[in-house]
Amino acid sequence: MTDVRPPPRALPVVDKDSRTFWTSGRDGILAIHRCKQCAYYVHPPVPFCPRCESREVAPEAVSGRGTVVTFTVNHKQWVPGLPVPYVLALVAIAEQDDVRLVTNITDCDPGEVGFGMAVEVWFEPVEELWVPLFRPVRGS
Amino acid sequence: MKAAITGTGLSDLGRNTGRPAMAHLAQAARRALAAAGLDRNDIDGICTYPGKTDGSPGQSPLGTGEVRAALGLQTRWHCAVPDGPSQMAPIMVAAMAVLTGQARHVLCFRALTESSSQSAGRRASIPGAGSARIGGWLSWLVPNNAMSASNWAGWMATRYCHEFGLTREHLGMVAVGQRAFALQNPAAVMRKPLGMDEYLAARMISSPLCLFDCDVPIDGASVIIVSAPDAARDRTRAPLWIEAMGAALRGPETWDQRADLTTMGAHDAAADMWLRTDFKPADLDVLALYDGFSIFVPLWLEAVGLCGHGEAKDLIAAGAIGPGGRYPVNTGGGQLSAGRLHGFGLIHEACIQLWGEGGNRQVDGARLAACGTGGGFIAGSMLLLRD
């Protein structure tokens, strides 16, 4: 099995809307903004709901489970030192299909990744942030 | 009342030309003015995409201010559009400017020196290669090393192929067909024949996209002059009327949150364009469809309405879009083979076809062209018509 470790990362600018998303991994939690009025998950995080126009939108812990909607295996070393290949995927969170997280699928061979694959979050600490990554859910 | 394209010009395109962006721009401008039979003193407007930026090496080294100064232009209208309906936005803005009396002749330009500006540490079109933190929409992509548009197009392509059975061979037909066109275009950067075997053997960039599915970074400039209707007549060449434009956008403006990965902003933009004309897709003679990556071509074919959802592979396999096909696409070789001018080069080629100046690659009797620029969530489309 090829262990596809995440490469060195360029980090995001973090603002008050996105801070929880990038730091809640410290507590092992994936947090997604959610509307208190209509229960819609809003991502990327903004403090208002595009569905019901509520302003009561705040980060909330989700299960950390999701499914692979699509993926690509990147083979090109775009910057010096970038280990390739690695898997990029869009993961839909289990709670709401249209919340898509851009992520890496780790802990499996790139050829193993498929549509609808069940995955679970883990976090890689980088500087003061915790980057959400996903790995296949393995049978116990 | 419609605006018209009256002249276009390209600089001598190339890889690692070592020529400054302004030299490319000035050459393209001179050629566009000559094509239109205009003098620089006739130019009273200027528009560009996206404006001067140093976000990625050589991506947009010139803003309107520098070009105005270098060409000695006195303008009544100027605008740079980083955040509009794709790379076509400045041409659309120019059309609206001349139709509302802001200007008579607007010089629209796109200049890049991505080829010369790349280095071992900084590649063209790769944000985040420096140490600065990434803001805006890229902040949701780059931290996971989804740092190239080939990655974003790659995950769209994976999904589309899965749902509709498009194969690497279909994408190869796009690349090979456009290379065949490029062999007939002296201005194209890639002029060596490309066969399917070589395509299939090429190194993978971001699956399923290989090297030949990605457009070619170059140095070059393109100028397209948009004129008011009364000012467009009696020029050197026939006016190419902007028959209709479409810029609708009904989905999230991001590469990651679009629910349906098998359609693009193109579908919204093109549908809006067709609402504004009596022409139908079957009336098209030639097409200029954004090919930053080969996968965009089948998606644009469907967006423009030449076939149903998921059916573009059949159109491609039937040879409809290559040399001699019923709906020839990117007849100058496109960005895959002629080089990346971010849509401007494709529109330039559509104009060449409508003026009947395509030489060995000329499409007989070309009168109506569809131009679609942009990939992923963002798009603009227009119809160009020669009377």
HADDOCK unambig.tbl for C-alpha pairs under 7 A between the chains (distance, minus, plus):
assign (segid A and resid 9 and name CA) (segid B and resid 143 and name CA) 5.41 0.50 0.50
assign (segid A and resid 9 and name CA) (segid B and resid 144 and name CA) 6.77 0.50 0.50
assign (segid A and resid 9 and name CA) (segid B and resid 145 and name CA) 6.60 0.50 0.50
assign (segid A and resid 10 and name CA) (segid B and resid 128 and name CA) 5.70 0.50 0.50
assign (segid A and resid 10 and name CA) (segid B and resid 133 and name CA) 6.44 0.50 0.50
assign (segid A and resid 10 and name CA) (segid B and resid 142 and name CA) 6.41 0.50 0.50
assign (segid A and resid 10 and name CA) (segid B and resid 143 and name CA) 5.10 0.50 0.50
assign (segid A and resid 11 and name CA) (segid B and resid 133 and name CA) 5.28 0.50 0.50
assign (segid A and resid 11 and name CA) (segid B and resid 134 and name CA) 6.24 0.50 0.50
assign (segid A and resid 11 and name CA) (segid B and resid 143 and name CA) 5.16 0.50 0.50
assign (segid A and resid 12 and name CA) (segid B and resid 133 and name CA) 5.20 0.50 0.50
assign (segid A and resid 12 and name CA) (segid B and resid 134 and name CA) 4.60 0.50 0.50
assign (segid A and resid 12 and name CA) (segid B and resid 135 and name CA) 5.95 0.50 0.50
assign (segid A and resid 12 and name CA) (segid B and resid 139 and name CA) 4.80 0.50 0.50
assign (segid A and resid 12 and name CA) (segid B and resid 143 and name CA) 6.32 0.50 0.50
assign (segid A and resid 13 and name CA) (segid B and resid 133 and name CA) 5.37 0.50 0.50
assign (segid A and resid 13 and name CA) (segid B and resid 134 and name CA) 5.43 0.50 0.50
assign (segid A and resid 13 and name CA) (segid B and resid 135 and name CA) 4.99 0.50 0.50
assign (segid A and resid 13 and name CA) (segid B and resid 139 and name CA) 6.77 0.50 0.50
assign (segid A and resid 70 and name CA) (segid B and resid 155 and name CA) 5.74 0.50 0.50
assign (segid A and resid 70 and name CA) (segid B and resid 158 and name CA) 6.52 0.50 0.50
assign (segid A and resid 70 and name CA) (segid B and resid 159 and name CA) 5.59 0.50 0.50
assign (segid A and resid 71 and name CA) (segid B and resid 155 and name CA) 4.85 0.50 0.50
assign (segid A and resid 71 and name CA) (segid B and resid 158 and name CA) 6.54 0.50 0.50
assign (segid A and resid 72 and name CA) (segid B and resid 151 and name CA) 6.65 0.50 0.50
assign (segid A and resid 72 and name CA) (segid B and resid 154 and name CA) 5.60 0.50 0.50
assign (segid A and resid 72 and name CA) (segid B and resid 155 and name CA) 4.96 0.50 0.50
assign (segid A and resid 72 and name CA) (segid B and resid 158 and name CA) 6.66 0.50 0.50
assign (segid A and resid 72 and name CA) (segid B and resid 206 and name CA) 5.94 0.50 0.50
assign (segid A and resid 72 and name CA) (segid B and resid 207 and name CA) 5.16 0.50 0.50
assign (segid A and resid 73 and name CA) (segid B and resid 206 and name CA) 5.38 0.50 0.50
assign (segid A and resid 73 and name CA) (segid B and resid 207 and name CA) 5.19 0.50 0.50
assign (segid A and resid 74 and name CA) (segid B and resid 151 and name CA) 6.79 0.50 0.50
assign (segid A and resid 74 and name CA) (segid B and resid 205 and name CA) 6.09 0.50 0.50
assign (segid A and resid 74 and name CA) (segid B and resid 206 and name CA) 4.23 0.50 0.50
assign (segid A and resid 74 and name CA) (segid B and resid 207 and name CA) 6.53 0.50 0.50
assign (segid A and resid 75 and name CA) (segid B and resid 204 and name CA) 6.21 0.50 0.50
assign (segid A and resid 75 and name CA) (segid B and resid 205 and name CA) 5.13 0.50 0.50
assign (segid A and resid 75 and name CA) (segid B and resid 206 and name CA) 5.79 0.50 0.50
assign (segid A and resid 76 and name CA) (segid B and resid 205 and name CA) 5.21 0.50 0.50
assign (segid A and resid 79 and name CA) (segid B and resid 121 and name CA) 6.26 0.50 0.50
assign (segid A and resid 79 and name CA) (segid B and resid 129 and name CA) 6.15 0.50 0.50
assign (segid A and resid 80 and name CA) (segid B and resid 121 and name CA) 6.38 0.50 0.50
assign (segid A and resid 88 and name CA) (segid B and resid 146 and name CA) 6.70 0.50 0.50
assign (segid A and resid 98 and name CA) (segid B and resid 257 and name CA) 6.90 0.50 0.50
assign (segid A and resid 98 and name CA) (segid B and resid 259 and name CA) 5.88 0.50 0.50
assign (segid A and resid 99 and name CA) (segid B and resid 257 and name CA) 6.76 0.50 0.50
assign (segid A and resid 100 and name CA) (segid B and resid 256 and name CA) 6.35 0.50 0.50
assign (segid A and resid 100 and name CA) (segid B and resid 257 and name CA) 5.69 0.50 0.50
assign (segid A and resid 102 and name CA) (segid B and resid 140 and name CA) 6.80 0.50 0.50
assign (segid A and resid 102 and name CA) (segid B and resid 141 and name CA) 6.12 0.50 0.50
assign (segid A and resid 102 and name CA) (segid B and resid 144 and name CA) 6.92 0.50 0.50
assign (segid A and resid 102 and name CA) (segid B and resid 256 and name CA) 6.63 0.50 0.50
assign (segid A and resid 103 and name CA) (segid B and resid 144 and name CA) 5.56 0.50 0.50
assign (segid A and resid 104 and name CA) (segid B and resid 144 and name CA) 6.31 0.50 0.50
